[in-house]
């Protein structure tokens, strides 16, 4: 197990490729307009780092610690982000785009994710309790066993999402978009047989 600690640094317009940060501690780093491709951050500690206008492609963030990390206008493409507690991030730098990502078992409890696009993602057993997902888009996402409790989902787009279960009585759904064929995801608690 490598516990290398990297001292504070600032990086701008840099490209990082095939770098292994697995199980390492990288704190107080700032990254602006950087691109990370095929990098491994699994089980690493990124506490108090700041990523602004950065892109991650084919990266592994499984079980990464992100306490006080700032993510501002960050894009994740084809990344594995399993088991991350995003509720520990810096709340003032918190905006993402996710495309073709695996976000299973992540926690977004109490976060603000307005207009966040989740495109072709696996979001199995994710916790969105008390989160604000106003106008978020879930394009062809798998939401199996994902938790929506007291979640703001107004104007959110679930038209092509699948396997979701949302209780309209405890979540805000005004003007949320659903396809006729996936409406049963709103009725699961009633144990109806819909044909």
C-alpha positions in Angstrom: 0.0 0.0 0.0 1.5 3.3 -1.2 0.7 6.3 1.0 2.7 8.9 -0.8 1.7 12.4 0.1 1.9 15.1 -2.6 2.5 18.7 -1.4 0.3 21.5 -2.6 0.7 22.5 -6.3 -1.0 24.4 -9.0 -1.5 23.0 -12.5 -3.0 24.8 -15.5 -3.8 23.4 -19.0 -1.9 20.2 -18.3 -2.6 16.7 -19.7 -2.1 13.7 -17.4 -2.1 10.2 -19.0 -1.8 6.7 -17.6 -0.8 7.9 -14.1 -1.5 5.7 -11.1 -2.5 7.6 -8.0 -4.1 4.6 -6.4 -4.1 4.6 -2.6 -2.1 7.9 -2.6 -2.8 11.1 -0.7 -2.9 14.2 -2.8 -4.1 17.3 -0.9 -4.5 21.0 -1.6 -3.7 20.6 -5.3 -5.4 23.0 -7.8 -6.1 21.9 -11.4 -7.5 24.4 -14.0 -8.5 23.3 -17.5 -6.6 20.0 -17.1 -7.3 16.7 -18.8 -6.8 13.3 -17.2 -6.9 10.2 -19.4 -6.6 6.6 -18.2 -5.6 7.6 -14.7 -6.2 5.5 -11.6 -7.4 7.4 -8.4 -8.9 4.3 -6.8 -8.8 4.5 -3.0 -6.9 7.7 -3.1 -7.4 10.7 -0.8 -7.9 13.9 -2.7 -8.9 16.0 0.4 -9.1 19.8 -0.2 -8.1 19.6 -3.9 -9.7 21.8 -6.5 -10.7 20.8 -10.0 -12.0 23.6 -12.3 -13.1 23.1 -15.9 -11.3 19.7 -16.0 -12.1 16.6 -18.0 -11.6 13.0 -16.8 -11.7 10.3 -19.5 -11.5 6.5 -18.8 -10.4 7.2 -15.2 -11.0 5.0 -12.1 -12.2 6.8 -8.9 -13.5 3.8 -7.0 -13.7 4.4 -3.2 -11.8 7.7 -3.5 -12.1 10.1 -0.6 -13.2 13.6 -1.7 -13.6 15.5 1.6 -13.7 19.3 0.9 -12.8 18.7 -2.8 -14.0 21.4 -5.2 -15.4 20.2 -8.6 -16.5 23.1 -10.8 -17.6 22.4 -14.4 -15.9 19.0 -14.3 -16.7 16.4 -17.0 -16.4 12.7 -16.4 -16.5 10.5 -19.5 -16.3 6.7 -19.4 -15.2 6.8 -15.8 -15.7 4.4 -12.9 -16.8 6.4 -9.8 -18.1 3.7 -7.4 -18.7 4.2 -3.7 -17.8 7.9 -3.5 -19.4 10.1 -0.9 -19.9 13.4 -2.9 -21.8 14.9 0.1 -18.4 15.6 1.6 -17.3 17.8 -1.3 -17.0 21.6 -1.2 -20.6 22.7 -1.7 -19.5 26.0 -3.4 -17.6 24.3 -6.2 -20.0 21.5 -7.2 -21.0 21.1 -10.9 -20.6 18.1 -13.1 -21.3 16.3 -16.3 -21.3 12.5 -16.3 -21.3 10.5 -19.6 -21.1 6.7 -19.8 -20.0 6.5 -16.2 -20.5 3.9 -13.5 -21.6 5.8 -10.3 -23.0 2.8 -8.4 -23.1 3.1 -4.6 -22.3 6.8 -4.6 -23.8 9.3 -2.1 -25.1 12.7 -3.2 -27.2 13.2 0.0 -28.1 16.9 0.5 -26.2 18.1 -2.5 -27.3 20.6 -5.2 -27.1 19.1 -8.7 -29.4 21.4 -10.6 -29.3 20.8 -14.4 -26.7 18.0 -14.0 -26.6 15.7 -17.1 -26.3 12.0 -16.3 -25.9 10.5 -19.8 -25.9 6.7 -20.3 -24.8 6.1 -16.7 -25.2 3.3 -14.2 -26.6 4.8 -11.0 -27.4 1.7 -9.0 -28.0 2.1 -5.3 -27.1 5.8 -5.4 -28.3 7.9 -2.5 -30.0 11.1 -3.7 -31.8 11.8 -0.4 -32.5 15.5 0.3 -30.6 16.4 -2.9 -31.7 19.1 -5.4 -31.9 17.6 -8.8 -34.0 20.4 -10.4 -33.9 20.0 -14.2 -31.3 17.2 -14.0 -31.3 14.8 -17.0 -31.1 11.1 -16.7 -30.7 9.9 -20.3 -30.7 6.1 -20.6 -29.6 5.7 -17.0 -30.1 2.6 -14.9 -31.4 3.7 -11.5 -31.9 0.3 -9.9 -32.4 0.6 -6.1 -31.5 4.3 -6.2 -32.8 6.3 -3.2 -35.0 9.3 -3.8 -36.2 10.5 -0.4 -37.3 14.2 0.1 -35.5 14.9 -3.2 -36.3 17.9 -5.4 -36.9 16.5 -8.9 -38.8 19.3 -10.4 -38.3 19.6 -14.2 -36.0 16.5 -14.1 -36.0 14.3 -17.2 -36.6 10.6 -16.6 -38.1 9.9 -20.0 -35.4 7.3 -21.0 -34.3 6.3 -17.5 -35.1 2.7 -16.3 -35.5 0.8 -13.1 -36.3 3.8 -10.9 -38.6 3.9 -7.9 -39.8 7.3 -6.9 -42.5 8.0 -4.3 -44.4 11.1 -5.5 -45.7 11.7 -2.0 -42.3 12.4 -0.4 -40.4 13.9 -3.4 -41.0 17.2 -5.3 -41.9 16.2 -8.9 -43.6 19.3 -10.4 -43.1 19.4 -14.2 -40.7 16.3 -14.1 -40.7 14.4 -17.4 -41.6 10.7 -17.6 -42.3 8.5 -20.6 -45.7 6.8 -20.5 -44.0 3.4 -20.5 -41.9 4.0 -17.4 -44.7 5.5 -15.2 -44.8 2.3 -13.1 -41.6 3.6 -11.4 -43.8 6.1 -9.6 -46.3 3.5 -8.5 -44.1 0.8 -7.0 -45.1 1.4 -3.4 -48.8 0.7 -4.3 -47.9 -2.8 -5.6 -50.1 -2.5 -8.6 -50.0 -4.9 -11.5 -49.6 -2.7 -14.6 -50.0 -4.4 -18.0 
